[in-house]
Amino acid sequence: MEGSGSAPELSPEEERILIRDITIAAEAVTKEGDIFYLLSQRWWQCWLDYVNQDMTATSINGSSHHHETAGLSTPKRPSAVDNSDLISDVTSELSNVEIELHDTLVEGRDYILLPQPVWEKLHGWYGGGPILPRKAINTGLSQTELAIEVYPLRLQLHLMPKGERAVIRISKKDTVGELHKKACEVFDLVMDQVSIWDYYGQQKHALMDNMEKTLDDANIQMDQDILVEVLRVGNGTADGGGQSSVQENGYTEKDSNSMVVEHSRSSLSVADGLSINNYVSRSCSSEFSQSQYLASPSSDLDNLHGSNSITTRGAPLGLTGLLNLGNTCFMNSAIQCLVHTPEFARYFREDYHQEINWKNPLGMVGELALAFGELLRKLWAPGRTPVSPRPFKTKLARFAPQFSGYNQHDSQELLAFLLDGLHEDLNRVKHRPYIKSKDADGRPDEEVADEYWANHIARNDSIIVDVCQGQYKSTLVCPVCEKVSVTFDPFMYLSLPLQSASARTMTVTVFTSDGTALPTPCTVSVPKQGRCKDLIQALNNACSLKNGEKLLLAQIRGHLIHQFLEDPSLHLSAIKDDDRLAAYKVPKLAKNSTYLQFVHRREEVDPGNSRSSIIWKPFATPLIVPISLDKVVTSADIQQIVHTMLTPLLKFEELQPSSLSNSIMAAPSQVQEHKSDSEIYMDSAESDHKDQEQNFKTAATSKLHLHLVNENNECIDLSTGEEKAIRVSSSSATVLVFINWSKRDLKKYDTHYLENLPEVLKYAPAPKRTRGEPLSLYACLDAFLREEPLVPEDMWYCPRCKEQRQASKKLDLWRLPEVLVIHLKRFSFSRSTKHKLETFVNFPIHDLDLTNYVANKNSSQRQIYELYALSNHYGSMASGHYTAHIKLLDENRWYNFDDSHISPINEDDVKSAAAYVLFYRRAKGEGASASNGAQSCANQNYNSSRR
């Protein structure tokens, strides 16, 4: 052991308990300024395995097999702490920084954070490093939530007039005075002769002369430029000095590779369920003076300095672009859609300050609403000079760190944040009452819906609610007791799926147990809302299953069978696109039979052991073979079964010439003696059975290293020379047999056929739809509202069964808002894949008729909507670009807003496969108040299939 302490080594259990107790004690007294330490997640996991080894068992098919008894290696004591995987390999050129972290570390995946007492104890036991301390700082709106500053600010210092540069790291909670001092130390300057400037876009933005102000309060962001200006003694500032106004509208493209830095403090998982949550003190929230906002500049002409443009009376307003600050097209697109929503434009151009909720703990103390309002006023001011959204982005980065930096983000996610944040800042309800919703208890839907909406308005009342919020009816049905539960919930926007509403493509790899064929991926089409029986039937047809055979469907995780999918009524929605499935072609079992599950393992170096010991680690896809429990089989029988199964994997040069004429090997003779019609799983050999068996033995004479786990969880070596009689247990779904592959055996067999198990959906870009075959917006809405089972992660508590249930859920629109925001779900994410759907959606520009989609039939008003704005996304997931199409209602004309560039477009050009977020406004005029029975001719073909 490399630890520095001389105390006797503790047992794993003693280490675990001591660390748990120290962590709990540290959690109780954590405060601002405390030091936390980064620790490699890889090393931490090795330590957890070590200290939990007495409690850990590997569960396979319902049976618990301890590491020792199941042939798995016992976790060993970790070597010295190794944080090298957190350190950047590039030689650091940063001043005053000894160690630089990788830019893309994620807490919980790459590292964890340990309180100082915990780190000191672990480091005392194990030693190692490097040591990576970080400070706890106050964050949040009231500056009372503790977070660990894993990535201090990285600032680019520009020395003028010499032109030298340097990069430093400094906490955002350090003051301007501390930055001033550090800058002088870096360049060896006299402090009294130096001024520092916020040098955004390499233009003087603001003189940083308030030495007590924190860098956080000064809105200094990661990778920002700071000008260090040397004053001329006795003669003012150097050339370029002075506090002249900065022309913010001068466009400078920011480096798109700037790093996103706000890593929040999540939780520290420790043994026995120990965790350290976000440290939040009970604090008094900071109160902000209202006068500072009321005195803020709000002139519509603030943005016109330095502009030579001539404003003419009667020129259309609202045709002002937004500068791209560097990958901020997602923000520009979303903002243009919001500021051109007529209700919002009118509201924020009037005096909205009186509605700001300054003390709402869920809001941003009015700052987000003020920043948005100021930006909207500039965009609606006379003149066409593009506006820089930097002040707004600075506020956005403060309240939503996920949008900080200059990486590309999702315009819909930003819209969701803005709508919710503006609502909280402008919520007219100052003191929210607690209201408990009542069960429907058979009451009319209209009564229950009105009650839910009244309760919602009692707590949420703002311009956002007035304009954008609607209500839908959610119906849940328990699959056991058929209890029906109805709730009415508010919504801000609708997220509609773009996948086919009727079919789903699934890929399953089919394995044989008789050695007749290689594993074969099989892709089938099944009903999207289908059940497991539909998938099995489709696979049966694709595989041409014989009489007496069946497919055993299994979900594979970690190179083991996670579960058999035997319930024919299981909803296919429970199977994710990134799951991996195997279908085993086996004979229908006779009575008193079970399966052998063969799990492959190979030798690998133990990464947690300093002596580089060898361990057996599972790999590839397990294999399944049926076996009778009525007869006692021998180790030789199991050896023969394995060799037969692996016959298709034998490399060509390993087969004897005599064996090449026969591709199918026979079953072991002992098993053949007792076969019945339901037990024949190697039935291809007929008259030449003995010759083929001899050829097989010639091709593969050496024994494989097999270990069977019996009913007592003991590992039995089946590789010895003696003929061991094995009685197979029926206590579990399968009997586990490990195949320990030696290097020699791996040379004889081509195991890659077992290793490449594809996902259920291996994404490939679908061919683009043409205008002749569009996916209608109505079809997307149908798919969104269709009844579906909840996924296992969203289990529902049934009040009648008193248990969690995977209930089926159905949505109905009940109350529609004045402005309907529709999000087309083009981006799809899974554990291993991410892609964009380029589907062309045919959405109506005029007369979007939702009358038949509204379950509330008491309203006589037709639900007709008109499109007035949409956010577009062009390109791929990795590199894309956002624009906005906006209809100026006063002109009745469409425009394309591409950052700072604005150009008129024809209405026919509005529709494209890039449409991402659609903004519809309730139609005003004829038809909007027609009777409920009236139908729109334009939408008749879409609505004919509605219920």
Secondary structure, 3 states (H helix, E strand, C coil): CCCCCCCCCCCHHHHHHHHHHHHHHHHHHCCCCCEEEEEEHHHHHHHHHHHCCCCCCEEECCEEECCCCCCCCCCCCCCCEECHHHECCCCCCCCCCCCCECCCCCECCCEEEEEHHHHHHHHHHHCEECCCEEEEEEECCCCCEEEECCCCEEEEEEEECCCCEEEEEECCCCEHHHHHHHHHHHHCCCHHHEEEEECHHHCCCEECCCCCCECCCCCCCCCCEEEEEECCCCCCCCCCCCCCCCCCCCCCCCCCCCCCCCCCCCCCCEHHHECCCCCECCCCCCCCCCHHHHCCCCCCCHHHCCCCCCCCCCCCCCCCCECCCCCCHHHHHHHHHHHCCHHHHHHHHCCCHHHCCCCCCCCCCCHHHHHHHHHHHHHCCCCCCCECCHHHHHHHHHHCHHHCCCCCCCHHHHHHHHHHHHHHHCCCCCCCCCCCCCCCCCCCHHHHHHHHHHHHHHHCCCHHHHHHCEEEEEEEECCCCCCEEEEEEEECCEEEECCCCCEEEEEEEEEECCCCCCCEEEEEEEECCCEHHHHHHHHHHHHCCCCCEEEEEEEEECCEEEEECCCCCCEHHHCCCCCCEEEEEEECCCCCEEEEEEEEEEEEECCCCCCCCEEEEECCCCEEEEEECCCCEEHHHHHHHHHHHCHHHECHHHCCHHHHCCCCCCCCHHHHCCCCCCCCCCCCCCCCHHHHHHHHHHHCCCCCEEEEECCCCCEEECCCCCCCEECCCCCCCEEEEEEEECHHHHHHECCHHHHCCCCCCCCCCCCCCCCCCCEEHHHHHHHHHCCEECCHHHCEEECCCCEEECCEEEEEEEECCCEEEEEEECEEECCCCEEECCCCEECCCCCEECHHHECCCCCCCCCEEEEEEEEEEEECCCCEEEEEEEEECCCCEEEEEECCEEEEECHHHCCCCCEEEEEEEECCCCCCCCCCCCCCHHHHHHHCCCC
